[in-house]
Amino acid sequence: MSAAKQTVLDAFRFRHACKKYDPAKKISREDFDFILEAARLSPSSFGLEPWSFLVVQNPGLREALSGAAWGAAEKMDCSHFVVLLSRRQAALQEDYRRRMWADIHGFGPEAVQIREGVFADFARNDFALGESPRAFDDWAAKQAYIALANMMTAAALIGIDSTPVEGFNAAEANRLLAEKGLIDPELCQVAVMAAFGYRAAEPRPKTRLPAEEVIRWIE
């Protein structure tokens, strides 16, 4: 196995859902910018990047969030805490899509028009995104999880621990951030949260189902 492959596998074996962080150890700005860049460069459906990232370092806001996020309460002493937001349907309308495809990705008018048609068919027929606001919200949140996974992998590659946090009351978390003026709940929502830092103690050995139970080759 090449050294590069072994490095990646070692990072996945190192990574675990850190339960307790060492509050005295802080991630450098350079290292955390690297983690954030991994999120920014992540792939997304139709290249729409329906996400944004709140790096919550303010102690008062962390304390307030812990009241809405029971899964994060014991991890708020981590070095960096991130709230991953996903765009809602009102924030992914045609003007935003065309800006992404034309201005950001550089597609010409004809290519943008084709993408509009393909996206409309996908949204209407393939994933039925228009059936309910929840369907659209769930689809957008899935994109944020791709960014989350890349952040955690990037962190593990440089010896930094992480914890994905789904243990929160979504309505309460959105309400809190809206009251603080940090989000417009009509345009975005909390998709998932994550803590980053350095472990306070070594975790138990990693356990997973054997490969033969989760992988099937269809020749």
N, C-alpha and C positions, 0 to 999 in steps of 0.2 A: 504494500500500500504506500502511495506517495506521501511525502511529509505534509503536503497541503491537505490531503484527505484526512490524515490522522489528526491534524490540528483542528479540523471542523468537528470530527467525532469526539475528540477530547473536550471540546467546548460544550457539546451537548451533554456529555457525561458530567461535566462540572456543573452545568446549570441545574438548578432545582428551584422550587417555589420557596424562597427564603422565608423562614418564619420569624426570625429575629435579627435585626440589624445592629451593627456596632455604630452608635450615634457619633462616636469620636472620629470615625474615618469618613472622609468626604471624597467624592469623585471630582477630579480636576475639571475645569471648564473645557479644556481641550478634549478630554475623554468623553464628556457628556455631549459635546457638539458632534463628535463622531457617532454616538448612539442616535442622536436626533437626525443626523444626515442619513443614516440607514433607514429611518422612518420616512423621511422626505422622498427618498429614491425608490420607495417600495412601489410595486405594480398595483394597479387598480382597474376595475372593470371599465372598459371603454376609455381608459386613461383619464378619468374624471377627477381623481384625487379628492374624494368627498370627505376629507378629514381636516382637522387641525389639532394642535397639541398645546395644552396648557401645562407649563412646568410650574408646579405649585411649591414655592419655597417659603412663602409667607407663613409664619407659625400660626397666626390667628385663623387664616383660611384653612390650614391643615386641620386645626382643632375643630373648626366648624364642619369640615367635610367628614371627619371621623364620626360625627353624629349621624350622618346619612349613610356612611359606608362602613358597616360593621366589619367587613372583611379587611378593611385597611386600618382599623383602629390601632392595632398593635404594630403597625409598620410605618406609622407617621414619623418615627425618629430615623427613617432612612435618609440617605444623602439627598436623593432627588425623587420627587413624586410627580407623576404625570397623569393628567386626565386627557384621554383621547376622545375627541368629539367627532361625530359624524354629521354630515349635512342632511337635513330633512328635505322633503320633496319641494318645498317652497324655495329652497336655496339651490336647487339643481334644475331650474327651468332653462328654457332655450337660450336665454342670454348668457347664462353661466356656461352651458355646454359649448356654445359657439365660441366664447372667449377661450375656453380650454383648448378646443380643437384648432381654432384659427390662430389666436395670439400666442398661446403657450407651445402647442405642438407644431405649429407652422403649416397646417393643411390649407390648401387652396379652397375657394368657394365651392367648387364641385365636390371635392372630397368631403367637406363639411356637410353638404347637403345629403350626400350618401350616408354618412354616419348618422345624421339626424333620422333618416328613414330606418336604418338598421336598429338604432336605439329604440325608436318608437315601436317597432315590431317586437323587439326583445321585451320591452317593458309591458306591452299589451298582451302578447301571446306566450312568450317563453316563461317569464317569471311572474306574470300577472301582478305587476307592481301597482297598478291602479286600483286593485280591488279594495284596498284599505290603506290608510296611512301607516299602519303597523307593517304591512308588507314592504313598503318602500323603506321605512326606517330600518327594518331588519336587514334588507339588502345592503344599505349604505353602511350599517354597522359591521357587516362582514368584511368590508374593505378595510376598516380600521384595524380589524384583527390581523390582517396581513402585515400592516405596519407594526403592530405590537410584536408579532413573532420575529420580525427582522430586528427590532430594537433589542429584544431579549437575546437573540443570537449574537448580535454585534457586541452586546455587553459581555456575554460569556467568553467571547473570543479574546477579550482583553482583561479577563479575570474579575469582572464585576457581576455581582449577584442581582437578581430581579425577582419580582413577584407579580404575576398578573392578578388583578382584583376585579372579580365580578360580584362580590358580596356587597351590594349597595342597593338602596331604594332609589330607583331611577327617577321617579317623580320628585322626590325630596332633593336629590342631588341636582337635578335640573333647576328646581325652584331656588335653591341656595345660590347657584352660580348666576342665575338671572337676577336675583336680588342684589348681588354684588356688582352687577353690570358687566359681567364677564361673557355672557352669552345672551343671544336672543332665542328663547326656546321655540319660537316659530320657525327658526332657520337651522338650528342645530341641537344636538342632544348628546348626553354622555353615552358613549358606546362601551367603554371599559376604562379601567384605571391600572396603573402599574407603579410599583415601588422599585427603586434602584439604589444600590449601595454595596456594603461589604458585610458578609455574614458575621454574626457574633459567635457562632459555634459551627463545627462541622456537621453536615447533615448525615442522615443514615444513608447507606448505599442505595444507588438508584435501582429501582425495580420497574420492569415493563413486561407485558405479555411477550411470549416468544414470537419470533418473526413468522414462523409457520402458521400461527393463529390469526395474524392480521394482514398477511400478504398473500395474494393469489396471482399467479401468472396465467394469463389466458393466451395461449399460443394459437 
